[in-house]
Amino acid sequence: MSDTGPVEGRGEQNQQEEREAAKRRILALAEKERIPVEETSRAVPDRRWRRGQR
Protein backbone atom coordinates (compact mmCIF):
# COMPACT_ATOMS: atom_id res chain seq x y z
CA MET A 1 0.00 0.00 0.00
CA SER A 2 2.92 2.36 0.40
CA ASP A 3 3.30 2.31 -3.40
CA THR A 4 0.01 4.17 -3.90
CA GLY A 5 1.18 7.29 -2.05
CA PRO A 6 3.77 8.44 -4.62
CA VAL A 7 1.47 7.49 -7.50
CA GLU A 8 -1.31 9.67 -6.10
CA GLY A 9 1.20 12.45 -5.51
CA ARG A 10 2.33 12.27 -9.12
CA GLY A 11 -1.28 12.16 -10.30
CA GLU A 12 -2.12 15.24 -8.28
CA GLN A 13 1.00 16.97 -9.55
CA ASN A 14 0.04 16.12 -13.15
CA GLN A 15 -3.46 17.48 -12.58
CA GLN A 16 -2.02 20.70 -11.13
CA GLU A 17 0.29 21.07 -14.12
CA GLU A 18 -2.61 20.46 -16.51
CA ARG A 19 -4.72 23.09 -14.69
CA GLU A 20 -1.88 25.61 -14.90
CA ALA A 21 -1.38 24.87 -18.61
CA ALA A 22 -5.13 25.24 -19.24
CA LYS A 23 -5.14 28.53 -17.32
CA ARG A 24 -2.25 29.83 -19.45
CA ARG A 25 -4.06 28.80 -22.66
CA ILE A 26 -7.27 30.53 -21.58
CA LEU A 27 -5.43 33.70 -20.58
CA ALA A 28 -3.47 33.71 -23.86
CA LEU A 29 -6.70 33.30 -25.84
CA ALA A 30 -8.42 36.06 -23.86
CA GLU A 31 -5.48 38.40 -24.43
CA LYS A 32 -5.53 37.62 -28.14
CA GLU A 33 -9.25 38.42 -28.39
CA ARG A 34 -9.08 41.49 -26.13
CA ILE A 35 -10.06 44.79 -27.72
CA PRO A 36 -7.94 47.69 -26.48
CA VAL A 37 -9.88 50.50 -24.83
CA GLU A 38 -8.53 52.95 -27.40
CA GLU A 39 -10.32 51.02 -30.16
CA THR A 40 -13.70 51.08 -28.47
CA SER A 41 -16.11 53.96 -28.28
CA ARG A 42 -18.70 54.81 -25.71
CA ALA A 43 -22.15 53.78 -26.82
CA VAL A 44 -24.38 56.79 -27.33
CA PRO A 45 -28.07 55.93 -27.04
CA ASP A 46 -30.09 56.70 -30.13
CA ARG A 47 -33.52 57.64 -28.88
CA ARG A 48 -34.99 58.43 -32.29
CA TRP A 49 -36.37 54.90 -32.64
CA ARG A 50 -38.45 55.39 -29.48
CA ARG A 51 -40.47 58.25 -30.98
CA GLY A 52 -42.60 55.90 -33.04
CA GLN A 53 -43.40 53.69 -30.06
CA ARG A 54 -45.23 56.33 -28.00
Sequence and secondary structure as in RCSB ss.txt:
>XXXX:A:sequence
MSDTGPVEGRGEQNQQEEREAAKRRILALAEKERIPVEETSRAVPDRRWRRGQR
>XXXX:A:secstr
 TTHHHHHHHHHHHHHHHHHHHHHHHHHHHHHH   GGG       GGGGGGG 
